[in-house]
């Protein structure tokens, strides 16, 4: 019995649909009474957010699914103005030729093209539903309703009422759900993110993306002022980088900077609407909404979810994916253009995206958002700490937060503020910040010394081979958190241009890469696994350099060159393998010779680094000079010099 009731409710029109039908019947009554008369009407809706409800009601009133001519053509058309407004006149005439009853919905009649105006018979307006409309609709549905309840329903957008007052649900219960909305008219407006968060000028850690955004912001402001044509404004960008690096925040900050609306979308949101047709409709609706709000930004998250038509072409789902991507291409690059609409996509996997989506006129630029560096992490933390005062030099925080994303740092700030509040203070101390960083196991004294020896080796060999100004040397005090790919040490030289590197230049880099391993062998009798491992490790970088010298740059025994630097594949070549190994061994031996000669400096620098964790380039130079001077003095005394 309960199932039968459910089926009956499912077949019953909703209250909102019945209200829309009442409004349409009122303005179309003469034609509904004489179905043999043909007409083409422009219907202007005061509540545009409910256009799909009115469209469904109109299809029912005109029996659109049951009206065909002898040739099988539909004779009823119910559509939105933007779907045909910009069509060429010949296409418009062809589309409307078999149509006897046409209803075209719009919200801004002044935007209707002259061609479309010529084919219309009349235009009418449908005002927002009144309390009387709700009362009449409830009566026709045999739905109990009180006069006061009808007035309350009329205060809300019809689209919102359609969600709360589903078939079979009592009006009182629907009103209880609606009562939680503080602003009944809020959803009458197109859904756009309200202005919140920072502007681009105050963002830290975005590098090239921030530079591009600031230039785009200037262009959009010039466009809004009529000083720049839209043809000179970038159409969009694809932001790619690790999760949590703030791609959504970037879009919000850009919108804030130029004071334009931001619409949020994703493949998952569109897919949640239902089957393929529903997904494509939801996709078009977002761009339709953007067209009304322009200039504006459409932000599409998880852009890789659309996939690529290049992959799995024999899959049973390939046609579905092709339709979705083609639909998105139509939205990104419509024949009429998309003036005033910037599209920003975000992805963690740029390789999974169909290349057609990244062509000029669509998402024509790709920008990487990397993990924030030390300075950026400090600025991000300060931003999230808000009005809280800080008492720290941030040194320990910089090392403890390596590998953190902006989202991770936001959580650190929340926790640090909470620790301060527990003390009844608005001052965040260094211990609050460090306590908020997820715990790591501290390095033992032996582990810390090994890392210090390793980094000291890099620094001394790099300075000896003149690889550029040394900026800093640092080691960690704790092991990385689980899942983090963070180095335990860092030796930073100011990079020089690699455009015209010679064989000697690359050999010096190769030697410096192996200097940490060499220092461990020299001081501790052998190296640890920390020298190898994943991408970016010393041994991997050294192997890549040696491989390119042999196979890509013509510095080996053969000038034959390969553009593909696939290390694993190329090292199956035994001749190449031996040549690469010879270069690696020669560079390792060179590093050992340099470090044996400067052993006193190596020992002194390793001890200082173990104690202080971080040293500037100037401090390193002073330690090396002092150790070298002391050794020279001892050698002089040992040889009898200096005695009277």
QUILINBEL-V376343 format. One record per pair of residues at least 12 apart in sequence whose C-alpha atoms are under 8 Angstrom apart, sorted by the first residue. I is the first residue (numbers start at 1). J is the second residue. If there is no record, write none. Layout:
i->I j->J
i->I j->J
This chain:
i->9 j->167
i->9 j->168
i->10 j->167
i->12 j->167
i->13 j->141
i->13 j->167
i->14 j->162
i->14 j->165
i->14 j->166
i->14 j->167
i->15 j->134
i->15 j->137
i->15 j->138
i->15 j->141
i->15 j->162
i->15 j->165
i->15 j->166
i->15 j->167
i->16 j->53
i->16 j->158
i->16 j->159
i->16 j->161
i->16 j->162
i->16 j->165
i->17 j->53
i->17 j->54
i->17 j->56
i->17 j->57
i->17 j->162
i->18 j->57
i->18 j->137
i->19 j->129
i->19 j->133
i->19 j->134
i->19 j->137
i->20 j->53
i->20 j->54
i->20 j->57
i->20 j->129
i->21 j->54
i->21 j->57
i->21 j->58
i->21 j->61
i->22 j->133
i->22 j->137
i->23 j->126
i->23 j->127
i->23 j->129
i->23 j->133
i->24 j->54
i->24 j->58
i->24 j->126
i->25 j->61
i->27 j->124
i->27 j->125
i->27 j->126
i->32 j->62
i->37 j->100
i->38 j->100
i->38 j->101
i->39 j->100
i->39 j->101
i->39 j->102
i->39 j->120
i->39 j->121
i->40 j->100
i->40 j->101
i->40 j->102
i->40 j->103
i->40 j->104
i->40 j->119
i->40 j->120
i->40 j->121
i->40 j->122
i->41 j->102
i->41 j->103
i->41 j->104
i->41 j->120
i->41 j->121
i->41 j->122
i->41 j->123
i->41 j->124
i->42 j->103
i->42 j->104
i->42 j->105
i->42 j->106
i->42 j->120
i->42 j->122
i->42 j->123
i->42 j->124
i->43 j->103
i->43 j->104
i->43 j->105
i->43 j->106
i->43 j->123
i->43 j->124
i->43 j->125
i->43 j->126
i->44 j->105
i->44 j->106
i->44 j->107
i->44 j->108
i->44 j->109
i->44 j->123
i->44 j->124
i->44 j->125
i->44 j->126
i->45 j->105
i->45 j->106
i->45 j->107
i->45 j->125
i->45 j->126
i->45 j->127
i->45 j->128
i->46 j->107
i->46 j->125
i->46 j->126
i->46 j->127
i->46 j->128
i->47 j->127
i->47 j->128
i->47 j->157
i->47 j->158
i->47 j->188
i->48 j->106
i->48 j->107
i->48 j->188
i->49 j->157
i->49 j->158
i->49 j->159
i->49 j->187
i->49 j->188
i->49 j->189
i->49 j->190
i->50 j->157
i->50 j->158
i->50 j->159
i->51 j->105
i->53 j->159
i->55 j->78
i->55 j->79
i->55 j->105
i->58 j->78
i->58 j->103
i->59 j->78
i->62 j->76
i->62 j->101
i->64 j->76
i->64 j->77
i->69 j->98
i->73 j->98
i->74 j->98
i->74 j->99
i->75 j->98
i->75 j->99
i->75 j->100
i->75 j->101
i->76 j->99
i->76 j->100
i->76 j->101
i->76 j->102
i->77 j->99
i->77 j->101
i->77 j->102
i->77 j->103
i->77 j->104
i->78 j->102
i->78 j->103
i->78 j->104
i->78 j->105
i->79 j->103
i->79 j->104
i->79 j->105
i->80 j->104
i->80 j->105
i->80 j->106
i->81 j->104
i->81 j->105
i->81 j->106
i->81 j->112
i->82 j->106
i->82 j->288
i->85 j->112
i->85 j->113
i->85 j->116
i->86 j->113
i->86 j->336
i->89 j->115
i->92 j->116
i->129 j->154
i->129 j->158
i->130 j->151
i->130 j->154
i->131 j->147
i->131 j->150
i->131 j->151
i->131 j->152
i->131 j->153
i->131 j->154
i->132 j->150
i->134 j->150
i->134 j->153
i->134 j->154
i->135 j->147
i->135 j->150
i->143 j->170
i->143 j->171
i->144 j->170
i->144 j->171
i->145 j->171
i->149 j->171
i->149 j->172
i->149 j->175
i->152 j->175
i->153 j->175
i->155 j->184
i->155 j->185
i->156 j->184
i->156 j->185
i->157 j->184
i->157 j->185
i->157 j->187
i->157 j->188
i->160 j->187
i->161 j->174
i->161 j->178
i->164 j->177
i->164 j->178
i->190 j->289
i->190 j->293
i->191 j->263
i->191 j->289
i->192 j->261
i->192 j->262
i->192 j->263
i->192 j->264
i->193 j->261
i->193 j->262
i->193 j->263
i->193 j->264
i->194 j->261
i->194 j->262
i->195 j->252
i->195 j->255
i->195 j->256
i->195 j->259
i->195 j->261
i->196 j->252
i->196 j->256
i->197 j->249
i->197 j->252
i->197 j->253
i->197 j->256
i->198 j->252
i->198 j->253
i->198 j->256
i->199 j->252
i->199 j->253
i->199 j->254
i->199 j->256
i->199 j->257
i->200 j->213
i->200 j->214
i->200 j->250
i->200 j->253
i->200 j->254
i->200 j->256
i->200 j->257
i->201 j->214
i->201 j->257
i->203 j->253
i->203 j->380
i->204 j->372
i->204 j->376
i->204 j->377
i->204 j->379
i->204 j->380
i->205 j->371
i->205 j->372
i->205 j->373
i->205 j->376
i->205 j->377
i->205 j->380
i->206 j->369
i->206 j->370
i->206 j->372
i->207 j->369
i->208 j->367
i->208 j->368
i->208 j->369
i->209 j->239
i->209 j->367
i->209 j->368
i->209 j->369
i->213 j->254
i->214 j->254
i->216 j->233
i->216 j->234
i->217 j->254
i->217 j->257
i->217 j->258
i->218 j->258
i->219 j->233
i->220 j->233
i->220 j->258
i->221 j->258
i->224 j->295
i->230 j->339
i->230 j->340
i->234 j->342
i->234 j->364
i->235 j->341
i->235 j->342
i->235 j->343
i->235 j->361
i->235 j->362
i->235 j->363
i->235 j->364
i->236 j->342
i->236 j->343
i->236 j->344
i->236 j->345
i->236 j->361
i->236 j->362
i->236 j->363
i->236 j->364
i->236 j->365
i->237 j->343
i->237 j->344
i->237 j->345
i->237 j->363
i->237 j->364
i->237 j->365
i->237 j->366
i->237 j->367
i->238 j->344
i->238 j->345
i->238 j->346
i->238 j->347
i->238 j->358
i->238 j->363
i->238 j->364
i->238 j->365
i->238 j->366
i->238 j->367
i->239 j->344
i->239 j->345
i->239 j->346
i->239 j->347
i->239 j->366
i->239 j->367
i->239 j->368
i->239 j->369
i->240 j->346
i->240 j->347
i->240 j->348
i->240 j->349
i->240 j->350
i->240 j->366
i->240 j->367
i->240 j->368
i->240 j->369
i->241 j->347
i->241 j->348
i->241 j->349
i->241 j->368
i->241 j->369
i->241 j->370
i->241 j->371
i->242 j->348
i->242 j->369
i->242 j->370
i->242 j->371
i->243 j->348
i->243 j->405
i->244 j->405
i->244 j->406
i->244 j->407
i->244 j->408
i->245 j->369
i->245 j->370
i->245 j->371
i->245 j->372
i->245 j->405
i->245 j->406
i->245 j->407
i->246 j->405
i->246 j->406
i->246 j->407
i->247 j->346
i->247 j->369
i->248 j->299
i->248 j->301
i->248 j->346
i->251 j->297
i->251 j->299
i->251 j->344
i->255 j->296
i->255 j->297
i->260 j->294
i->260 j->295
i->260 j->296
i->260 j->297
i->261 j->293
i->261 j->294
i->261 j->295
i->261 j->296
i->261 j->297
i->262 j->296
i->262 j->297
i->262 j->298
i->262 j->299
i->263 j->286
i->263 j->290
i->263 j->296
i->263 j->297
i->263 j->298
i->263 j->299
i->264 j->298
i->264 j->299
i->264 j->300
i->264 j->301
i->265 j->286
i->265 j->298
i->265 j->299
i->265 j->300
i->265 j->301
i->266 j->299
i->266 j->300
i->266 j->301
i->266 j->302
i->266 j->303
i->267 j->300
i->267 j->301
i->267 j->302
i->267 j->303
i->267 j->305
i->267 j->306
i->268 j->305
i->270 j->282
i->270 j->283
i->276 j->320
i->276 j->324
i->280 j->324
i->280 j->327
i->283 j->328
i->283 j->331
i->284 j->331
i->287 j->331
i->290 j->341
i->291 j->338
i->291 j->340
i->291 j->341
i->294 j->339
i->294 j->340
i->294 j->341
i->295 j->339
i->295 j->340
i->295 j->341
i->295 j->342
i->296 j->340
i->296 j->341
i->296 j->342
i->297 j->341
i->297 j->342
i->297 j->343
i->297 j->344
i->298 j->341
i->298 j->342
i->298 j->343
i->298 j->344
i->299 j->343
i->299 j->344
i->299 j->345
i->299 j->346
i->300 j->343
i->300 j->344
i->300 j->345
i->300 j->346
i->301 j->345
i->301 j->346
i->301 j->347
i->302 j->345
i->302 j->346
i->302 j->347
i->302 j->348
i->303 j->345
i->303 j->346
i->303 j->347
i->303 j->353
i->304 j->347
i->304 j->348
i->304 j->349
i->304 j->350
i->304 j->352
i->304 j->353
i->306 j->321
i->306 j->324
i->306 j->325
i->306 j->353
i->307 j->321
i->307 j->325
i->307 j->352
i->307 j->353
i->307 j->354
i->308 j->321
i->308 j->325
i->308 j->352
i->308 j->353
i->308 j->354
i->308 j->355
i->309 j->321
i->309 j->322
i->309 j->325
i->309 j->354
i->310 j->354
i->329 j->356
i->329 j->357
i->329 j->362
i->332 j->361
i->332 j->362
i->333 j->361
i->333 j->362
i->343 j->362
i->343 j->363
i->344 j->363
i->345 j->363
i->371 j->403
i->371 j->404
i->371 j->405
i->371 j->406
i->372 j->404
i->372 j->405
i->372 j->406
i->373 j->402
i->374 j->398
i->374 j->399
i->374 j->402
i->375 j->398
i->377 j->398
i->377 j->401
i->377 j->406
i->377 j->409
i->378 j->394
i->378 j->398
i->380 j->406
i->380 j->409
i->380 j->410
i->381 j->409
i->381 j->410
i->381 j->412
i->381 j->413
i->384 j->409
i->384 j->410
i->384 j->413
i->384 j->414
i->385 j->413
i->385 j->414
i->385 j->417
i->388 j->417
i->388 j->426
i->388 j->427
i->388 j->428
i->389 j->426
i->389 j->427
i->389 j->428
i->390 j->427
i->390 j->428
i->390 j->429
i->390 j->430
i->391 j->427
i->391 j->428
i->391 j->429
i->391 j->430
i->392 j->429
i->392 j->430
i->393 j->430
i->394 j->430
i->396 j->434
i->397 j->430
i->397 j->433
i->397 j->434
i->399 j->476
i->400 j->434
i->400 j->437
i->400 j->476
i->400 j->478
i->401 j->437
i->402 j->486
i->403 j->484
i->403 j->485
i->403 j->486
i->412 j->433
i->412 j->436
i->412 j->437
i->413 j->433
i->413 j->436
i->415 j->432
i->415 j->433
i->415 j->436
i->416 j->428
i->416 j->432
i->416 j->433
i->416 j->435
i->416 j->436
i->417 j->432
i->419 j->432
i->420 j->432
i->438 j->481
i->439 j->481
i->440 j->478
i->440 j->479
i->440 j->480
i->440 j->481
i->441 j->478
i->441 j->479
i->441 j->480
i->442 j->477
i->442 j->478
i->442 j->479
i->443 j->476
i->443 j->477
i->443 j->478
i->443 j->479
i->448 j->475
i->448 j->476
i->448 j->477
i->448 j->610
i->449 j->606
i->449 j->607
i->449 j->610
i->450 j->520
i->450 j->524
i->451 j->475
i->451 j->488
i->451 j->489
i->452 j->475
i->452 j->489
i->452 j->605
i->452 j->606
i->452 j->607
i->452 j->609
i->452 j->610
i->453 j->516
i->453 j->519
i->453 j->520
i->453 j->523
i->453 j->602
i->453 j->603
i->453 j->605
i->453 j->606
i->454 j->515
i->454 j->516
i->454 j->517
i->454 j->518
i->454 j->519
i->454 j->520
i->455 j->473
i->455 j->474
i->455 j->475
i->455 j->489
i->455 j->490
i->455 j->491
i->455 j->516
i->455 j->606
i->456 j->473
i->456 j->516
i->456 j->519
i->456 j->602
i->456 j->605
i->456 j->606
i->456 j->609
i->457 j->515
i->457 j->516
i->457 j->517
i->457 j->518
i->457 j->519
i->457 j->595
i->457 j->602
i->458 j->491
i->458 j->512
i->458 j->513
i->458 j->514
i->458 j->515
i->458 j->516
i->459 j->473
i->459 j->491
i->460 j->595
i->460 j->598
i->460 j->601
i->460 j->602
i->461 j->511
i->461 j->512
i->461 j->515
i->461 j->591
i->461 j->594
i->461 j->595
i->462 j->508
i->462 j->509
i->462 j->512
i->464 j->594
i->465 j->508
i->467 j->493
i->467 j->496
i->467 j->508
i->467 j->509
i->468 j->493
i->468 j->494
i->468 j->495
i->468 j->496
i->469 j->493
i->469 j->494
i->469 j->617
i->470 j->491
i->470 j->492
i->470 j->493
i->470 j->494
i->470 j->616
i->470 j->617
i->470 j->618
i->471 j->491
i->471 j->492
i->471 j->493
i->471 j->494
i->471 j->616
i->471 j->617
i->472 j->490
i->472 j->491
i->472 j->492
i->472 j->493
i->472 j->614
i->472 j->615
i->472 j->616
i->472 j->617
i->473 j->489
i->473 j->490
i->473 j->491
i->473 j->492
i->473 j->609
i->473 j->614
i->473 j->615
i->473 j->616
i->473 j->617
i->473 j->620
i->474 j->489
i->474 j->490
i->474 j->491
i->474 j->609
i->474 j->613
i->474 j->614
i->474 j->615
i->475 j->488
i->475 j->489
i->475 j->490
i->475 j->609
i->475 j->610
i->475 j->613
i->475 j->614
i->476 j->488
i->476 j->489
i->476 j->613
i->477 j->613
i->503 j->549
i->503 j->555
i->506 j->545
i->506 j->549
i->507 j->587
i->510 j->542
i->510 j->545
i->510 j->546
i->510 j->584
i->510 j->587
i->511 j->587
i->511 j->588
i->511 j->590
i->511 j->591
i->512 j->591
i->513 j->538
i->513 j->539
i->513 j->541
i->513 j->542
i->514 j->538
i->514 j->539
i->514 j->542
i->514 j->587
i->514 j->588
i->514 j->591
i->515 j->588
i->515 j->591
i->515 j->592
i->516 j->531
i->517 j->531
i->518 j->588
i->518 j->589
i->518 j->591
i->518 j->592
i->518 j->595
i->519 j->592
i->519 j->595
i->522 j->592
i->522 j->595
i->522 j->596
i->542 j->584
i->543 j->580
i->543 j->584
i->544 j->565
i->544 j->567
i->546 j->580
i->546 j->583
i->546 j->584
i->547 j->565
i->547 j->567
i->547 j->576
i->547 j->580
i->548 j->565
i->550 j->576
i->550 j->579
i->550 j->580
i->551 j->576
i->552 j->565
i->556 j->579
i->598 j->628
i->600 j->627
i->600 j->628
i->600 j->631
i->601 j->623
i->601 j->624
i->601 j->625
i->601 j->627
i->601 j->628
i->602 j->624
i->604 j->623
i->604 j->624
i->604 j->627
i->605 j->620
i->605 j->623
i->605 j->624
